[in-house]
Amino acid sequence: MNAKPDIEHFLANCQESVENDTFIKLTLSKPTGEEPDLKNVYVRPVEIRSQPMLSFTLRYATKDITKNYSIEEAIGIVSLWLGNTFLNADLLTTTADFTLVFNKKRRAKLLRKKASQQELPEKTHNRAKRQFVNPQSAFLNQLGITNQKGEVLKNSQRKFRQINKFIEIIDSLLPEKTKKNKFKIVDVGSGKGYLTFALYDFLKNTKHWQPEIYGIELRKPLVDFCNALAIESEFKNLHFVAKDINDFEVEKLDMLIALHACDFATDIAIAKGIQSNAEIIVVAPCCHKQIRKEINCHSEMNAILKHGILEERQAELITDGIRALLMEANGYKTKVFEFISTEHTSKNLMIVGIKSKPNPEALQKVESIKTAFGIGVHYLEKLLS
């Protein structure tokens, strides 16, 4: 049986629905892994400079990318993806719903159903971005982010965007659902608890999970403040503990978070996450003093590293690169990407580790990097040895 006509009919329905203004949306899902980390694609109609176009939102594990194409370009791209990058496509129009599915042999079958929606979407180019954090949440007012009306204060706009972006990233890392009664998280260096409260609220009230979150913070006044606010907010499984990260007792976790833990503290947090067999480790490193002091390069790179600012940047790359490799060696699939600058620091790199299989080659790569730059040992190596 030749499946090509089904693909052609599906593409024809896409084009005709756009031309006839019956197109609602197109979703491409069930990725083949041809493009790493690409989870799905959403396509919606837009008008740009009075011209009809299709807007593609490519959803990756840690970010969304939006691209706009002419109708001809869009149909061409979808044609290339069908059966190659994605094995499922759903087209919703005001007249009918169409589903194109591919089996294991990449043979396509077109299904048609009665239209499930009748209302056409808004075609404006710039739509309001989804908010993962509800500004009406009472704890935001107590934290000084919003006023009593639930409006974000002018001088807190940047902080609110940071919190919202953080929750968006965490949401992209979480499993679709959990069968556990509790999803246990430790936030190391939780500070005043902006992100900790927002994460608990999101998991409890948006995803309807049963989170159990502990904020580890050295400063007791902040711990007392956060515990009082947790009680006031009726977040019964959100607790804050005054403790040094070194004294944190390792036990099984679902997630460990450490944002902007300074220098060695980031390594300690990663080691604690690995030792607790955490399913997800999320760190945003800050300060990279140890490797900068260790670098003793005698290769051609020395001509570049003699400049202090370049040596500093190289030290950051090496430090975080080795961290990612050591996580991979210990059974984590890693992603390194830009987060968002906070009001306290310009450091905006985030390292994420998802529990996977150990990569035995990672340690060899670490040794090669250390040899190339004359580095004796990375602090995280000591902690994991």
N, C-alpha and C positions, 0 to 999 in steps of 0.2 A: 504493500500500500504506500502510495506516495503522499507524504504529509505536507509537501510544499504548498498545495492549494489552500490548505487551512491557514498557513502562515500568511499567504498573500491576501486571503479574505480578511484576516484579522487586521493587517496593515491597511487594507482598503477601508475597513470600517473606521479605523482611527482617522484617516485622512478625511473621509466623508463627514464624520461627526464634527470635525473642526470646521470644515467648510460650511456645514449646515447649521453651525452654532448649537449642536446638541451634545458636544463633548463636555463631560464633567471632570473626569480624572482618569489617569492611567497609572497602574502600579506594576512594577516589575519586581519579582521576588524569587525566592529559592535560588540563591547564587551558587554558581558552580565552583567558585574559588579561583576563577580565571583572573579576576582582579582582587588582590588581597584586601581584606577588611571591608569591602563594599557589601553592605547588608541588603539594601534595596534602593529603588529609585521611585520617586513620586513625580508625576508629570501633570501640570495644570495649565489651562489656557490663560494667556495674559495679552494685554495690548500695550505695545511700546511705540510711542510716536504714531498712534492711530493704526499701527500695523499688527495684525494677529500673529502671535507667536506662541510657542510652548515653553514653559519654564520647567526645567529639570532640577529636582533636589536629590542629590546623590548622598545617601546616608551611609557614612563610614562608622567604624566603631567609636571614634572619638571626635568626629566633626561632621558637619553637613556642608556640602558644596552646592551652590546654586548656579546654573548656567541656562541662558536663554537662547533658543534657536528658532530659525524660520521653520515653517511647516515642512518644507521639503527636506531641510537638514535634519529635523527631528525624526521624521519617518525613516530616513536613512540610518540614523543612529540606532533607533529601536530595532530596525531590520537586522543590523549587525549583532545586536545583543541577544535577540531571541534564539534560544537553543544553544547559545554559546556561553554568554555571561550569566543569563538567567533562564530558568526552566519553567517559570510561571509568569503569566501576564494577565492582568485584569483591567478591562476597559469598561468604564461606566459612562453611559450616555442617557439622555432623557427618553430615548425610545427603546433601548435594550441594554442588557449587560452581556459582555463577551469575555470568556475565559479561554486562554490558550495554554494548554499544559503539555509538557514533554515527558515521555517516559524514560527509562534508563538507557534506551537505545537512541535517545534524542529524536524520537518520532513525535510529531505534534498532533494534537487533537483540539478542535475548536468547539466550544460549547456556547450556546446562546440561551439566555434566560430573560424573563420579564424584567423591565427596568426597575431597579430598587430605589432610585432617586429621580426626582423631577426638577429639583431646583438647580439652576446653573450657578457655578461659583463666582465670587467676586473676581474681576479680571484686572484689578489694579496691580501695578508692578510691585510696589512696596507694601507688603502686608505686615501687620503687627507681628512681631516675633513672639513665639510662645514663651510664657512665663512659667517657670517651674516652681517659683516661690510666690505665694499669695501675699501681696503687700498688706492685706487686711489682717494677717496673722498678728495676734496680740504680742507675741514675744519680740517682734521687730520693733514695736514701739518701746518696749522696755530696754532694748539694746541700742536705742537712739537712732534707728534707721528710718522710722516713720513717725508721723505725728499721730494724734489721737483719732484722726479721721482715716488713718490707714494710707496716707499719702507719703510717698518717699520724700524725705527732706532734701533740699537742694544740695547741701554739702555731703549727702550720703548716697547720691546717685551712683557714683563710681563703686562704692562698696556693695550696693544692691546688685549692680550688674555682675560684680565678681561672684557674689553668692549664687545668683541665678545661673551663671556659667558653670560654677562648680557642680551644682546639682544636675545640670544638663549632662555634664561629663560622667558623673557617677551613674546616672540613669542609663547611659549608653553601655556601661560596663556590667550592669546587673543582669542576672539571668531573667528570662521572661517571667518566671514565677518561682517560688520556693515552696517546697513541701514541709519545710521546717516550721515549728511553732515560733522559734526565735531566729532572727538574723543578727548575729552578734558582730559588733563593730567596735574597734578601739581607735579613738582619735588622739594621737600623741601630740602634745603641745597645743591643746585646744584653745588656749588663750581665753578670750571673753566669750567664746562659744558661738560666734556668728554662724559659722558653717555647720557646727555640730547640731544646733537647734534646728536649722533649716533642713538638714538631712533627716533628722528624726521626724519632723513634721511631714516631710515629703513621703517617707516610707510608710508612716502610720496613716496619714489622712488622704494621700493621693493614691498610693499603691495598695493600701489596706493590708500591709504586712504587719508582723509583730516584731519590730526592731528592738534590740537591746544594745544600747550604745553607752560606752564609757569614755569620758573625756579625761585624759591624763594631763595635768598641768601643775607645774612646780609652785606657782604663786597661789598661796592659800586664800587671800582675799578674793581672787577671781573665781576660785573653786567654790567658795561660800556663796558668792553672788550667783553663779550659774546653777548651783543646787537649789537655791531659793527660787530662782526663776523657773526651773524645771517643775518644782512642786506647784508653783502658781499656775503654770501652763497645763498642769495635769498630764505631764509627760512622765508617767510612772516608771518607765524602763530607761530613762535617761539619767545617768549618774556622772558626777565629776569627782575625781580623786586627786588630792594633793600628793604628788609623787614624782620622783626623778625617773626619767625614762630608763635609766640603768636598773632601777628597782622594780620595773614592770615585770610581773611574773608571767611567763609564757604559758598559754593554754590555747586550745583550739579556737580559731577565729574564722569568721566568714570574710572579714575585711579589716585591713589595717591602713590607717591614713596618717600621714605626717606631712604637713604643709609648712615649708620654710623653716625646717629644723636645721640649725646652723652646723655646718661642717660635719664633725664626727657624729652629731645627733642623727643626721640622715642615715648614716651607715648603721647606727645602732637600731634605728627604726626598721630598716630593711631586714637586718638580721633577726630582729624580734618577729617580724612578719613571717619570715621563712621558717624560723624555729617553731612558730605556732601553727604552721601548716595552713596559713591563711589562703583562702581561695583567691582573694584579690588584694594586691598591695598598691597603694597610691601615695607617691611622695613628690613633693616639690622642693628640690634641693636649694640650699642657700649657703653661701660662703664655701670656698673650695681651697682652704689654706693648706691642707695636708699634702696633696699631690704637688702643689706649686713649690713647696719646700723640698720635695723629694726629687723633682726633675733635675737631671744631670746629663743633658743631651750632648753627645759628641759627634753627631752626624751633621749633614748639611742644614738640618733644621735649626741648628744653633745660631746661624746667621739671622734667623727670624726671631728666635726666642730671646735674643739679647735685648729686645725692646720689651719693657715691662708690661705694657698693656696687652701685647700679643702673647706674652708668656702667660699672663693671667687668663686670657680667653682660651688658650690652648689647655691650660690646667683644668678649666671647667669642662671642656669637651672630653678630656681624658678621664677625669674623675667620674663623670656621669656615664661615659661610654663603658668603663670598666664595671661600674655598678650594674648596668643593664646586662652585661655579659655574665657577671657572677650570679645574677638572678636567673638567667637562662641555664647556667650550669647546674643550678639547684632546683630546676623543674618549673620555671615560669616563662611563659611567652611574653615578651616585653614590647612596649610601645613608648617612644620618647617624642614629645610634641610640645608646642607652646601652649601654655595655659592662658593666663591673663595677669597683667601686672597688678599688684596690690598697691594700696596707698602707702605701704611701709617700705616696699622694696621693688626694684626693677627686675628682679629675678622672676622669670615666668616660664621656666621649663618644668615639665611634669614627666615623671617616669611611672608607668603603670605595668604591673606584673599580673598576669592571669595564670592560675595554676594549670600546668601542662606537663609535658615530659621533659626530663633533663636533656640538655644539649651537651654531649661530651666534648665537642670541639671548642666550646666557649672558653674553657680554661686554657687551652693552647693559644687562643687569640689574646687572652689576657697576658700571658707570658711574653708573647711577641711584642705587644704594645709596651710593656714595662722595659723590655730589652732595648727597644728603639729609643726610648726617652730616658734611659738610665734610672728607672724607678725601682726602688728596692721592694716595697710592699704597699699595697692599697689597704687602708684600715679595715675595710669590709672583709678582706681576706682573713685577717686576724680573728675577727668575730665569728667567722664561719668555719674556721679550722678546728 
